[in-house]
Amino acid sequence: LAALTAPAAALSQEELRQFVSSCAAANAANWSSMQQDVAAGRRTEIEQLNGWVVARCMELGLPCAANAELTAGVLARSAAGAGE
């Protein structure tokens, strides 16, 4: 982690892969607040987080299909949970 906070730190592809893998393994059992909100049918913060990314990319003319799909999917699951 120290390597990621150092100025102008550059990770090799393998170092990045190892870092991402270790983070995923360390957090595999976590249940995020957004996941808890979706499960409970509560409104999430997806619009403030990922929705902002989508809006900003649109303003800049940048592609962001994955972000838009993720935002739409979370909103749809939240709405479906609220209706149950």
C-alpha positions, 0 to 999 in steps of 0.5 A: 500500500505504501507504494501506492501512496508514494508520489509518482509511484508506478506499479508493474502490471504484475504488482497491480494484479497482486495488489488488486487480488489481495484487496479482493481476497481481504474484502471478499466477505464484506457486505457494502452499505450499498449492497445492504441498502439494495437488499433492504429496498432502501435508496442507495448513493449510486446516483451521487457516486457513479451517477456523477461519473456518468454525468461528468463523462457525458459532459466531456464527451467520454464513453462510460457505458459500464458506469451507466449500466452499473448505475441503472442496474443498482437503481433497478434492483433498489426499485425492485426491492422497494416494491416487494 
